[in-house]
Amino acid sequence: MTRRYLQIGTAALVLFTPLAITSTDAMISRLGPRRWKRLHRITYLATSLGCIHYILLVKSDVRQPVAFAAVVGALLLFRVGDYYLTLRRHQARPVAVSTPARMKFWSGKLVVARTFDETHDVRTFRLAPVGGVLPFS
């Protein structure tokens, strides 16, 4: 078969299919966050194949597909750069860990000090102790 763009487009479609199936909240909880995230890293490969498919599909004026691929490539490079900068930041930060000989468990009352609406379905609660300061930091 000489139409290579069809093969590449079909491969991208096949890679996108499990991503579409597992994008619901029920599938995320069923797979678990780690496995779901590992599976959804296929997005990078499938998107790249989609860009290649689009470039090969257009016969005469390839400016629009190349511009589309350049934007996608820039976004992917940004993601890779951000990932490695975050890794370096976490490695450079000294972590002070104190492990007492015997762990003590704290029990007490907490009140909701403040709430934040992160998204339309996610709310964050900041808790504060009722009678002063917590015995740990």
N, CA, C and O atoms as CSV, one atom per row, in Angstrom:
chain,resi,resn,atom,element,x,y,z
A,1,MET,N,N,0.849,-1.178,0.000
A,1,MET,CA,C,0.000,0.000,0.000
A,1,MET,C,C,0.894,1.241,0.000
A,1,MET,O,O,1.782,1.362,0.844
A,2,THR,N,N,0.672,2.147,-0.923
A,2,THR,CA,C,1.531,3.316,-1.052
A,2,THR,C,C,0.997,4.519,-0.287
A,2,THR,O,O,1.703,5.520,-0.160
A,3,ARG,N,N,-0.202,4.453,0.216
A,3,ARG,CA,C,-0.779,5.576,0.953
A,3,ARG,C,C,-0.391,5.473,2.425
A,3,ARG,O,O,-1.158,4.997,3.262
A,4,ARG,N,N,0.792,5.923,2.704
A,4,ARG,CA,C,1.354,5.826,4.060
A,4,ARG,C,C,0.537,6.642,5.066
A,4,ARG,O,O,0.456,6.276,6.239
A,5,TYR,N,N,-0.071,7.751,4.610
A,5,TYR,CA,C,-0.839,8.591,5.526
A,5,TYR,C,C,-2.047,7.847,6.106
A,5,TYR,O,O,-2.467,8.125,7.229
A,6,LEU,N,N,-2.601,6.906,5.342
A,6,LEU,CA,C,-3.724,6.115,5.866
A,6,LEU,C,C,-3.267,5.186,6.993
A,6,LEU,O,O,-3.967,5.022,7.992
A,7,GLN,N,N,-2.103,4.587,6.826
A,7,GLN,CA,C,-1.583,3.702,7.864
A,7,GLN,C,C,-1.275,4.477,9.143
A,7,GLN,O,O,-1.591,4.028,10.245
A,8,ILE,N,N,-0.657,5.642,8.984
A,8,ILE,CA,C,-0.308,6.448,10.160
A,8,ILE,C,C,-1.575,6.969,10.839
A,8,ILE,O,O,-1.660,6.965,12.067
A,9,GLY,N,N,-2.548,7.411,10.066
A,9,GLY,CA,C,-3.817,7.879,10.626
A,9,GLY,C,C,-4.572,6.779,11.345
A,9,GLY,O,O,-5.167,7.016,12.396
A,10,THR,N,N,-4.553,5.575,10.784
A,10,THR,CA,C,-5.211,4.443,11.433
A,10,THR,C,C,-4.514,4.075,12.733
A,10,THR,O,O,-5.170,3.747,13.721
A,11,ALA,N,N,-3.182,4.130,12.735
A,11,ALA,CA,C,-2.445,3.853,13.976
A,11,ALA,C,C,-2.791,4.877,15.048
A,11,ALA,O,O,-2.958,4.517,16.213
A,12,ALA,N,N,-2.900,6.151,14.672
A,12,ALA,CA,C,-3.273,7.189,15.637
A,12,ALA,C,C,-4.683,6.949,16.159
A,12,ALA,O,O,-4.932,7.102,17.355
A,13,LEU,N,N,-5.604,6.578,15.282
A,13,LEU,CA,C,-6.974,6.304,15.704
A,13,LEU,C,C,-7.031,5.122,16.660
A,13,LEU,O,O,-7.753,5.155,17.656
A,14,VAL,N,N,-6.266,4.075,16.353
A,14,VAL,CA,C,-6.237,2.897,17.225
A,14,VAL,C,C,-5.664,3.258,18.597
A,14,VAL,O,O,-6.122,2.740,19.616
A,15,LEU,N,N,-4.662,4.144,18.628
A,15,LEU,CA,C,-4.086,4.556,19.911
A,15,LEU,C,C,-5.030,5.456,20.699
A,15,LEU,O,O,-5.035,5.423,21.929
A,16,PHE,N,N,-5.827,6.258,20.001
A,16,PHE,CA,C,-6.767,7.142,20.695
A,16,PHE,C,C,-7.989,6.401,21.245
A,16,PHE,O,O,-8.637,6.896,22.167
A,17,THR,N,N,-8.312,5.244,20.706
A,17,THR,CA,C,-9.511,4.518,21.121
A,17,THR,C,C,-9.487,4.125,22.601
A,17,THR,O,O,-10.466,4.404,23.293
A,18,PRO,N,N,-8.427,3.491,23.134
A,18,PRO,CA,C,-8.454,3.183,24.568
A,18,PRO,C,C,-8.428,4.439,25.441
A,18,PRO,O,O,-8.905,4.412,26.575
A,19,LEU,N,N,-7.884,5.520,24.928
A,19,LEU,CA,C,-7.878,6.764,25.697
A,19,LEU,C,C,-9.299,7.315,25.831
A,19,LEU,O,O,-9.678,7.820,26.887
A,20,ALA,N,N,-10.072,7.216,24.765
A,20,ALA,CA,C,-11.462,7.677,24.819
A,20,ALA,C,C,-12.291,6.789,25.737
A,20,ALA,O,O,-13.158,7.279,26.460
A,21,ILE,N,N,-12.027,5.491,25.710
A,21,ILE,CA,C,-12.795,4.565,26.545
A,21,ILE,C,C,-12.501,4.779,28.024
A,21,ILE,O,O,-13.403,4.666,28.853
A,22,THR,N,N,-11.256,5.085,28.366
A,22,THR,CA,C,-10.866,5.185,29.780
A,22,THR,C,C,-10.876,6.615,30.307
A,22,THR,O,O,-10.280,6.879,31.351
A,23,SER,N,N,-11.528,7.541,29.623
A,23,SER,CA,C,-11.519,8.933,30.071
A,23,SER,C,C,-12.649,9.286,31.028
A,23,SER,O,O,-12.782,10.450,31.405
A,24,THR,N,N,-13.448,8.340,31.421
A,24,THR,CA,C,-14.531,8.631,32.367
A,24,THR,C,C,-14.013,8.510,33.805
A,24,THR,O,O,-12.993,7.869,34.062
A,25,ASP,N,N,-14.730,9.130,34.722
A,25,ASP,CA,C,-14.349,9.065,36.137
A,25,ASP,C,C,-14.394,7.631,36.660
A,25,ASP,O,O,-13.568,7.240,37.484
A,26,ALA,N,N,-15.354,6.855,36.183
A,26,ALA,CA,C,-15.468,5.466,36.638
A,26,ALA,C,C,-14.254,4.642,36.206
A,26,ALA,O,O,-13.757,3.813,36.968
A,27,MET,N,N,-13.785,4.875,34.988
A,27,MET,CA,C,-12.618,4.124,34.518
A,27,MET,C,C,-11.341,4.573,35.222
A,27,MET,O,O,-10.442,3.766,35.457
A,28,ILE,N,N,-11.261,5.857,35.558
A,28,ILE,CA,C,-10.092,6.345,36.291
A,28,ILE,C,C,-10.019,5.663,37.647
A,28,ILE,O,O,-8.947,5.229,38.068
A,29,SER,N,N,-11.149,5.567,38.332
A,29,SER,CA,C,-11.135,4.911,39.651
A,29,SER,C,C,-10.945,3.402,39.509
A,29,SER,O,O,-10.351,2.775,40.386
A,30,ARG,N,N,-11.434,2.812,38.427
A,30,ARG,CA,C,-11.255,1.373,38.229
A,30,ARG,C,C,-9.801,1.018,37.926
A,30,ARG,O,O,-9.274,0.040,38.456
A,31,LEU,N,N,-9.154,1.815,37.074
A,31,LEU,CA,C,-7.752,1.555,36.726
A,31,LEU,C,C,-6.801,1.978,37.836
A,31,LEU,O,O,-5.742,1.376,38.013
A,32,GLY,N,N,-7.169,2.995,38.573
A,32,GLY,CA,C,-6.258,3.576,39.544
A,32,GLY,C,C,-5.487,4.700,38.879
A,32,GLY,O,O,-5.214,4.638,37.681
A,33,PRO,N,N,-5.132,5.726,39.640
A,33,PRO,CA,C,-4.504,6.890,39.027
A,33,PRO,C,C,-3.172,6.609,38.347
A,33,PRO,O,O,-2.879,7.183,37.298
A,34,ARG,N,N,-2.363,5.732,38.932
A,34,ARG,CA,C,-1.048,5.456,38.335
A,34,ARG,C,C,-1.168,4.765,36.993
A,34,ARG,O,O,-0.540,5.186,36.021
A,35,ARG,N,N,-1.968,3.707,36.926
A,35,ARG,CA,C,-2.126,2.988,35.657
A,35,ARG,C,C,-2.832,3.853,34.621
A,35,ARG,O,O,-2.502,3.800,33.436
A,36,TRP,N,N,-3.808,4.655,35.064
A,36,TRP,CA,C,-4.514,5.526,34.139
A,36,TRP,C,C,-3.549,6.545,33.541
A,36,TRP,O,O,-3.578,6.791,32.335
A,37,LYS,N,N,-2.696,7.138,34.375
A,37,LYS,CA,C,-1.744,8.122,33.876
A,37,LYS,C,C,-0.735,7.485,32.932
A,37,LYS,O,O,-0.382,8.074,31.911
A,38,ARG,N,N,-0.270,6.284,33.266
A,38,ARG,CA,C,0.671,5.579,32.390
A,38,ARG,C,C,0.026,5.292,31.035
A,38,ARG,O,O,0.663,5.452,29.994
A,39,LEU,N,N,-1.236,4.869,31.052
A,39,LEU,CA,C,-1.938,4.599,29.797
A,39,LEU,C,C,-2.118,5.880,28.984
A,39,LEU,O,O,-1.960,5.868,27.764
A,40,HIS,N,N,-2.440,6.961,29.644
A,40,HIS,CA,C,-2.732,8.199,28.920
A,40,HIS,C,C,-1.482,8.926,28.443
A,40,HIS,O,O,-1.587,9.970,27.799
A,41,ARG,N,N,-0.321,8.403,28.744
A,41,ARG,CA,C,0.895,8.957,28.140
A,41,ARG,C,C,1.005,8.579,26.669
A,41,ARG,O,O,1.838,9.128,25.947
A,42,ILE,N,N,0.172,7.647,26.221
A,42,ILE,CA,C,0.103,7.310,24.795
A,42,ILE,C,C,-0.355,8.529,23.998
A,42,ILE,O,O,-0.138,8.594,22.788
A,43,THR,N,N,-0.979,9.483,24.657
A,43,THR,CA,C,-1.474,10.681,23.988
A,43,THR,C,C,-0.375,11.372,23.198
A,43,THR,O,O,-0.613,11.853,22.090
A,44,TYR,N,N,0.830,11.423,23.763
A,44,TYR,CA,C,1.928,12.109,23.084
A,44,TYR,C,C,2.249,11.443,21.749
A,44,TYR,O,O,2.428,12.131,20.743
A,45,LEU,N,N,2.324,10.128,21.728
A,45,LEU,CA,C,2.607,9.398,20.494
A,45,LEU,C,C,1.454,9.542,19.507
A,45,LEU,O,O,1.676,9.797,18.323
A,46,ALA,N,N,0.225,9.379,19.990
A,46,ALA,CA,C,-0.935,9.449,19.099
A,46,ALA,C,C,-1.084,10.844,18.486
A,46,ALA,O,O,-1.428,10.972,17.311
A,47,THR,N,N,-0.829,11.877,19.270
A,47,THR,CA,C,-0.923,13.235,18.743
A,47,THR,C,C,0.154,13.489,17.699
A,47,THR,O,O,-0.107,14.126,16.678
A,48,SER,N,N,1.356,12.997,17.945
A,48,SER,CA,C,2.428,13.150,16.956
A,48,SER,C,C,2.081,12.419,15.665
A,48,SER,O,O,2.303,12.944,14.573
A,49,LEU,N,N,1.540,11.214,15.785
A,49,LEU,CA,C,1.120,10.480,14.582
A,49,LEU,C,C,0.004,11.214,13.854
A,49,LEU,O,O,-0.038,11.213,12.624
A,50,GLY,N,N,-0.895,11.837,14.596
A,50,GLY,CA,C,-1.960,12.619,13.970
A,50,GLY,C,C,-1.420,13.798,13.184
A,50,GLY,O,O,-1.916,14.109,12.101
A,51,CYS,N,N,-0.399,14.458,13.730
A,51,CYS,CA,C,0.229,15.577,13.008
A,51,CYS,C,C,0.905,15.093,11.730
A,51,CYS,O,O,0.781,15.721,10.678
A,52,ILE,N,N,1.615,13.979,11.825
A,52,ILE,CA,C,2.275,13.425,10.636
A,52,ILE,C,C,1.229,13.031,9.591
A,52,ILE,O,O,1.410,13.277,8.399
A,53,HIS,N,N,0.150,12.428,10.043
A,53,HIS,CA,C,-0.944,12.048,9.143
A,53,HIS,C,C,-1.495,13.275,8.423
A,53,HIS,O,O,-1.741,13.231,7.218
A,54,TYR,N,N,-1.688,14.365,9.154
A,54,TYR,CA,C,-2.239,15.584,8.574
A,54,TYR,C,C,-1.283,16.188,7.542
A,54,TYR,O,O,-1.719,16.654,6.489
A,55,ILE,N,N,0.004,16.181,7.840
A,55,ILE,CA,C,0.990,16.718,6.889
A,55,ILE,C,C,1.028,15.881,5.616
A,55,ILE,O,O,1.063,16.427,4.513
A,56,LEU,N,N,1.022,14.549,5.765
A,56,LEU,CA,C,1.075,13.681,4.584
A,56,LEU,C,C,-0.231,13.695,3.788
A,56,LEU,O,O,-0.226,13.436,2.585
A,57,LEU,N,N,-1.337,13.992,4.447
A,57,LEU,CA,C,-2.642,13.993,3.795
A,57,LEU,C,C,-2.775,15.150,2.814
A,57,LEU,O,O,-3.330,14.987,1.727
A,58,VAL,N,N,-2.269,16.314,3.194
A,58,VAL,CA,C,-2.406,17.512,2.353
A,58,VAL,C,C,-1.386,17.435,1.220
A,58,VAL,O,O,-0.207,17.164,1.450
A,59,LYS,N,N,-1.847,17.675,0.007
A,59,LYS,CA,C,-0.984,17.507,-1.156
A,59,LYS,C,C,-0.332,18.818,-1.604
A,59,LYS,O,O,0.852,18.827,-1.940
A,60,SER,N,N,-1.078,19.919,-1.616
A,60,SER,CA,C,-0.542,21.126,-2.251
A,60,SER,C,C,0.041,22.129,-1.249
A,60,SER,O,O,1.249,22.366,-1.267
A,61,ASP,N,N,-0.751,22.704,-0.408
A,61,ASP,CA,C,-0.290,23.756,0.493
A,61,ASP,C,C,-0.189,23.192,1.909
A,61,ASP,O,O,-1.207,23.009,2.576
A,62,VAL,N,N,1.021,22.916,2.366
A,62,VAL,CA,C,1.216,22.260,3.656
A,62,VAL,C,C,1.503,23.261,4.784
A,62,VAL,O,O,1.951,22.863,5.859
A,63,ARG,N,N,1.252,24.544,4.550
A,63,ARG,CA,C,1.536,25.539,5.584
A,63,ARG,C,C,0.675,25.328,6.830
A,63,ARG,O,O,1.185,25.379,7.949
A,64,GLN,N,N,-0.618,25.092,6.645
A,64,GLN,CA,C,-1.497,24.903,7.798
A,64,GLN,C,C,-1.147,23.643,8.583
A,64,GLN,O,O,-1.063,23.722,9.809
A,65,PRO,N,N,-0.937,22.473,7.950
A,65,PRO,CA,C,-0.551,21.296,8.733
A,65,PRO,C,C,0.793,21.453,9.436
A,65,PRO,O,O,0.966,20.968,10.554
A,66,VAL,N,N,1.745,22.125,8.794
A,66,VAL,CA,C,3.052,22.336,9.420
A,66,VAL,C,C,2.914,23.291,10.600
A,66,VAL,O,O,3.557,23.089,11.631
A,67,ALA,N,N,2.086,24.331,10.468
A,67,ALA,CA,C,1.853,25.248,11.584
A,67,ALA,C,C,1.192,24.511,12.742
A,67,ALA,O,O,1.558,24.714,13.900
A,68,PHE,N,N,0.224,23.661,12.434
A,68,PHE,CA,C,-0.439,22.852,13.455
A,68,PHE,C,C,0.568,21.946,14.155
A,68,PHE,O,O,0.568,21.847,15.382
A,69,ALA,N,N,1.423,21.288,13.383
A,69,ALA,CA,C,2.437,20.407,13.958
A,69,ALA,C,C,3.450,21.197,14.788
A,69,ALA,O,O,3.927,20.707,15.811
A,70,ALA,N,N,3.779,22.411,14.355
A,70,ALA,CA,C,4.719,23.235,15.124
A,70,ALA,C,C,4.133,23.627,16.471
A,70,ALA,O,O,4.839,23.622,17.479
A,71,VAL,N,N,2.853,23.965,16.498
A,71,VAL,CA,C,2.205,24.319,17.767
A,71,VAL,C,C,2.158,23.103,18.683
A,71,VAL,O,O,2.475,23.211,19.867
A,72,VAL,N,N,1.770,21.955,18.153
A,72,VAL,CA,C,1.725,20.732,18.964
A,72,VAL,C,C,3.121,20.369,19.463
A,72,VAL,O,O,3.286,19.989,20.622
A,73,GLY,N,N,4.131,20.485,18.592
A,73,GLY,CA,C,5.506,20.197,19.000
A,73,GLY,C,C,5.983,21.141,20.088
A,73,GLY,O,O,6.650,20.715,21.031
A,74,ALA,N,N,5.647,22.425,19.967
A,74,ALA,CA,C,6.039,23.392,21.002
A,74,ALA,C,C,5.374,23.062,22.335
A,74,ALA,O,O,6.013,23.144,23.384
A,75,LEU,N,N,4.096,22.688,22.301
A,75,LEU,CA,C,3.402,22.319,23.542
A,75,LEU,C,C,4.006,21.062,24.167
A,75,LEU,O,O,4.151,20.980,25.387
A,76,LEU,N,N,4.358,20.088,23.334
A,76,LEU,CA,C,4.981,18.871,23.864
A,76,LEU,C,C,6.361,19.161,24.443
A,76,LEU,O,O,6.718,18.610,25.484
A,77,LEU,N,N,7.145,20.018,23.785
A,77,LEU,CA,C,8.450,20.409,24.322
A,77,LEU,C,C,8.302,21.164,25.639
A,77,LEU,O,O,9.113,20.998,26.551
A,78,PHE,N,N,7.268,21.992,25.736
A,78,PHE,CA,C,7.002,22.695,26.994
A,78,PHE,C,C,6.710,21.708,28.111
A,78,PHE,O,O,7.203,21.864,29.228
A,79,ARG,N,N,5.898,20.678,27.807
A,79,ARG,CA,C,5.579,19.657,28.820
A,79,ARG,C,C,6.835,18.920,29.281
A,79,ARG,O,O,7.015,18.693,30.478
A,80,VAL,N,N,7.699,18.548,28.344
A,80,VAL,CA,C,8.933,17.841,28.686
A,80,VAL,C,C,9.840,18.747,29.519
A,80,VAL,O,O,10.393,18.310,30.528
A,81,GLY,N,N,9.993,19.999,29.104
A,81,GLY,CA,C,10.832,20.930,29.847
A,81,GLY,C,C,10.306,21.187,31.245
A,81,GLY,O,O,11.078,21.226,32.204
A,82,ASP,N,N,9.000,21.363,31.369
A,82,ASP,CA,C,8.397,21.580,32.681
A,82,ASP,C,C,8.593,20.366,33.583
A,82,ASP,O,O,8.842,20.513,34.779
A,83,TYR,N,N,8.481,19.172,33.015
A,83,TYR,CA,C,8.668,17.946,33.792
A,83,TYR,C,C,10.090,17.870,34.357
A,83,TYR,O,O,10.276,17.577,35.538
A,84,TYR,N,N,11.084,18.134,33.516
A,84,TYR,CA,C,12.465,18.046,33.983
A,84,TYR,C,C,12.835,19.181,34.933
A,84,TYR,O,O,13.628,18.972,35.852
A,85,LEU,N,N,12.284,20.368,34.735
A,85,LEU,CA,C,12.535,21.450,35.690
A,85,LEU,C,C,11.919,21.137,37.048
A,85,LEU,O,O,12.513,21.433,38.085
A,86,THR,N,N,10.742,20.546,37.043
A,86,THR,CA,C,10.111,20.148,38.308
A,86,THR,C,C,10.929,19.072,39.000
A,86,THR,O,O,11.094,19.108,40.219
A,87,LEU,N,N,11.445,18.114,38.234
A,87,LEU,CA,C,12.303,17.081,38.824
A,87,LEU,C,C,13.539,17.692,39.455
A,87,LEU,O,O,13.912,17.320,40.567
A,88,ARG,N,N,14.177,18.620,38.765
A,88,ARG,CA,C,15.392,19.257,39.300
A,88,ARG,C,C,15.080,20.070,40.546
A,88,ARG,O,O,15.873,20.092,41.488
A,89,ARG,N,N,13.940,20.733,40.560
A,89,ARG,CA,C,13.549,21.524,41.721
A,89,ARG,C,C,13.349,20.637,42.942
A,89,ARG,O,O,13.753,20.994,44.049
A,90,HIS,N,N,12.725,19.480,42.736
A,90,HIS,CA,C,12.488,18.557,43.856
A,90,HIS,C,C,13.776,17.905,44.329
A,90,HIS,O,O,13.919,17.622,45.518
A,91,GLN,N,N,14.723,17.659,43.418
A,91,GLN,CA,C,15.989,17.054,43.816
A,91,GLN,C,C,16.879,18.050,44.541
A,91,GLN,O,O,17.636,17.663,45.431
A,92,ALA,N,N,16.803,19.322,44.179
A,92,ALA,CA,C,17.674,20.329,44.782
A,92,ALA,C,C,17.207,20.735,46.167
A,92,ALA,O,O,18.008,21.215,46.968
A,93,ARG,N,N,15.931,20.553,46.465
A,93,ARG,CA,C,15.381,20.973,47.747
A,93,ARG,C,C,15.810,20.001,48.845
A,93,ARG,O,O,15.530,18.806,48.752
A,94,PRO,N,N,16.489,20.499,49.883
A,94,PRO,CA,C,16.856,19.599,50.976
A,94,PRO,C,C,15.624,19.233,51.801
A,94,PRO,O,O,14.777,20.075,52.097
A,95,VAL,N,N,15.554,18.002,52.147
A,95,VAL,CA,C,14.423,17.514,52.917
A,95,VAL,C,C,14.896,17.184,54.321
A,95,VAL,O,O,15.758,16.327,54.516
A,96,ALA,N,N,14.324,17.869,55.287
A,96,ALA,CA,C,14.672,17.610,56.682
A,96,ALA,C,C,13.658,16.632,57.250
A,96,ALA,O,O,12.480,16.956,57.401
A,97,VAL,N,N,14.117,15.462,57.555
A,97,VAL,CA,C,13.239,14.435,58.082
A,97,VAL,C,C,13.693,14.082,59.491
A,97,VAL,O,O,14.837,13.690,59.721
A,98,SER,N,N,12.787,14.228,60.396
A,98,SER,CA,C,13.104,13.822,61.767
A,98,SER,C,C,12.199,12.660,62.119
A,98,SER,O,O,10.974,12.765,62.044
A,99,THR,N,N,12.795,11.578,62.494
A,99,THR,CA,C,12.024,10.401,62.873
A,99,THR,C,C,12.204,10.167,64.364
A,99,THR,O,O,13.260,9.706,64.798
A,100,PRO,N,N,11.201,10.475,65.134
A,100,PRO,CA,C,11.314,10.231,66.568
A,100,PRO,C,C,11.355,8.743,66.861
A,100,PRO,O,O,10.907,7.920,66.063
A,101,ALA,N,N,11.892,8.422,68.000
A,101,ALA,CA,C,12.007,7.015,68.376
A,101,ALA,C,C,10.637,6.367,68.464
A,101,ALA,O,O,10.465,5.203,68.100
A,102,ARG,N,N,9.680,7.114,68.940
A,102,ARG,CA,C,8.334,6.569,69.055
A,102,ARG,C,C,7.360,7.566,68.437
A,102,ARG,O,O,7.336,8.734,68.823
A,103,MET,N,N,6.565,7.112,67.490
A,103,MET,CA,C,5.607,7.989,66.834
A,103,MET,C,C,4.436,8.233,67.776
A,103,MET,O,O,3.903,7.298,68.374
A,104,LYS,N,N,4.044,9.491,67.901
A,104,LYS,CA,C,2.885,9.839,68.715
A,104,LYS,C,C,1.763,10.261,67.783
A,104,LYS,O,O,1.983,11.019,66.838
A,105,PHE,N,N,0.598,9.783,68.041
A,105,PHE,CA,C,-0.554,10.127,67.236
A,105,PHE,C,C,-1.289,11.266,67.899
A,105,PHE,O,O,-1.440,11.302,69.120
A,106,TRP,N,N,-1.745,12.193,67.083
A,106,TRP,CA,C,-2.469,13.358,67.586
A,106,TRP,C,C,-3.947,13.148,67.377
A,106,TRP,O,O,-4.368,12.650,66.333
A,107,SER,N,N,-4.730,13.520,68.350
A,107,SER,CA,C,-6.177,13.522,68.184
A,107,SER,C,C,-6.683,14.827,68.770
A,107,SER,O,O,-6.228,15.268,69.825
A,108,GLY,N,N,-7.590,15.412,68.103
A,108,GLY,CA,C,-8.137,16.686,68.551
A,108,GLY,C,C,-9.229,17.128,67.604
A,108,GLY,O,O,-9.617,16.397,66.693
A,109,LYS,N,N,-9.716,18.327,67.829
A,109,LYS,CA,C,-10.807,18.850,67.015
A,109,LYS,C,C,-10.259,19.850,66.012
A,109,LYS,O,O,-9.374,20.649,66.318
A,110,LEU,N,N,-10.804,19.785,64.817
A,110,LEU,CA,C,-10.453,20.714,63.758
A,110,LEU,C,C,-11.717,21.385,63.253
A,110,LEU,O,O,-12.802,20.804,63.292
A,111,VAL,N,N,-11.567,22.611,62.779
A,111,VAL,CA,C,-12.686,23.320,62.160
A,111,VAL,C,C,-12.266,23.729,60.757
A,111,VAL,O,O,-11.077,23.851,60.463
A,112,VAL,N,N,-13.240,23.935,59.905
A,112,VAL,CA,C,-12.964,24.380,58.542
A,112,VAL,C,C,-12.660,25.872,58.607
A,112,VAL,O,O,-13.526,26.675,58.954
A,113,ALA,N,N,-11.428,26.238,58.273
A,113,ALA,CA,C,-11.014,27.636,58.327
A,113,ALA,C,C,-11.367,28.365,57.031
A,113,ALA,O,O,-11.752,29.534,57.061
A,114,ARG,N,N,-11.235,27.677,55.893
A,114,ARG,CA,C,-11.473,28.319,54.603
A,114,ARG,C,C,-11.742,27.254,53.551
A,114,ARG,O,O,-11.225,26.141,53.650
A,115,THR,N,N,-12.537,27.582,52.554
A,115,THR,CA,C,-12.785,26.658,51.452
A,115,THR,C,C,-12.414,27.349,50.145
A,115,THR,O,O,-12.565,28.563,50.003
A,116,PHE,N,N,-11.928,26.559,49.196
A,116,PHE,CA,C,-11.557,27.051,47.868
A,116,PHE,C,C,-12.285,26.203,46.837
A,116,PHE,O,O,-12.308,24.977,46.944
A,117,ASP,N,N,-12.876,26.846,45.846
A,117,ASP,CA,C,-13.448,26.123,44.714
A,117,ASP,C,C,-12.357,26.001,43.666
A,117,ASP,O,O,-12.069,26.964,42.956
A,118,GLU,N,N,-11.739,24.812,43.559
A,118,GLU,CA,C,-10.654,24.600,42.601
A,118,GLU,C,C,-11.202,24.534,41.177
A,118,GLU,O,O,-10.726,25.244,40.291
A,119,THR,N,N,-12.194,23.687,40.961
A,119,THR,CA,C,-12.887,23.605,39.677
A,119,THR,C,C,-14.373,23.516,39.993
A,119,THR,O,O,-14.771,23.668,41.148
A,120,HIS,N,N,-15.203,23.269,38.971
A,120,HIS,CA,C,-16.637,23.209,39.213
A,120,HIS,C,C,-17.043,22.020,40.075
A,120,HIS,O,O,-18.125,22.037,40.663
A,121,ASP,N,N,-16.203,20.987,40.166
A,121,ASP,CA,C,-16.564,19.823,40.964
A,121,ASP,C,C,-15.520,19.456,42.018
A,121,ASP,O,O,-15.602,18.380,42.610
A,122,VAL,N,N,-14.542,20.329,42.262
A,122,VAL,CA,C,-13.509,20.061,43.264
A,122,VAL,C,C,-13.461,21.226,44.240
A,122,VAL,O,O,-13.337,22.381,43.832
A,123,ARG,N,N,-13.558,20.922,45.526
A,123,ARG,CA,C,-13.487,21.941,46.564
A,123,ARG,C,C,-12.413,21.532,47.564
A,123,ARG,O,O,-12.355,20.376,47.984
A,124,THR,N,N,-11.558,22.490,47.947
A,124,THR,CA,C,-10.496,22.250,48.914
A,124,THR,C,C,-10.872,22.895,50.239
A,124,THR,O,O,-11.342,24.033,50.273
A,125,PHE,N,N,-10.665,22.167,51.326
A,125,PHE,CA,C,-10.953,22.662,52.665
A,125,PHE,C,C,-9.645,22.849,53.418
A,125,PHE,O,O,-8.814,21.942,53.448
A,126,ARG,N,N,-9.455,24.009,54.022
A,126,ARG,CA,C,-8.318,24.255,54.916
A,126,ARG,C,C,-8.826,24.087,56.343
A,126,ARG,O,O,-9.811,24.709,56.739
A,127,LEU,N,N,-8.152,23.249,57.099
A,127,LEU,CA,C,-8.567,22.966,58.465
A,127,LEU,C,C,-7.649,23.669,59.446
A,127,LEU,O,O,-6.469,23.876,59.165
A,128,ALA,N,N,-8.190,24.032,60.593
A,128,ALA,CA,C,-7.422,24.686,61.645
A,128,ALA,C,C,-7.820,24.058,62.985
A,128,ALA,O,O,-8.963,23.632,63.154
A,129,PRO,N,N,-6.883,24.000,63.934
A,129,PRO,CA,C,-7.215,23.423,65.243
A,129,PRO,C,C,-8.131,24.358,66.028
A,129,PRO,O,O,-8.086,25.577,65.865
A,130,VAL,N,N,-8.953,23.768,66.872
A,130,VAL,CA,C,-9.899,24.546,67.656
A,130,VAL,C,C,-9.186,25.322,68.763
A,130,VAL,O,O,-9.453,26.509,68.954
A,131,GLY,N,N,-8.306,24.681,69.477
A,131,GLY,CA,C,-7.720,25.314,70.646
A,131,GLY,C,C,-6.259,25.685,70.503
A,131,GLY,O,O,-5.478,25.353,71.395
A,132,GLY,N,N,-5.842,26.348,69.448
A,132,GLY,CA,C,-4.471,26.807,69.372
A,132,GLY,C,C,-3.676,26.166,68.263
A,132,GLY,O,O,-4.139,26.046,67.128
A,133,VAL,N,N,-2.459,25.752,68.613
A,133,VAL,CA,C,-1.479,25.294,67.629
A,133,VAL,C,C,-1.414,23.770,67.620
A,133,VAL,O,O,-1.599,23.117,68.648
A,134,LEU,N,N,-1.148,23.219,66.439
A,134,LEU,CA,C,-0.972,21.780,66.328
A,134,LEU,C,C,0.385,21.378,66.919
A,134,LEU,O,O,1.334,22.158,66.843
A,135,PRO,N,N,0.499,20.193,67.499
A,135,PRO,CA,C,1.774,19.781,68.102
A,135,PRO,C,C,2.793,19.293,67.077
A,135,PRO,O,O,3.811,18.713,67.456
A,136,PHE,N,N,2.546,19.513,65.806
A,136,PHE,CA,C,3.473,19.104,64.748
A,136,PHE,C,C,3.372,20.135,63.631
A,136,PHE,O,O,2.466,20.968,63.618
A,137,SER,N,N,4.317,20.065,62.694
A,137,SER,CA,C,4.256,21.006,61.581
A,137,SER,C,C,4.182,20.254,60.273
A,137,SER,O,O,4.124,20.870,59.209
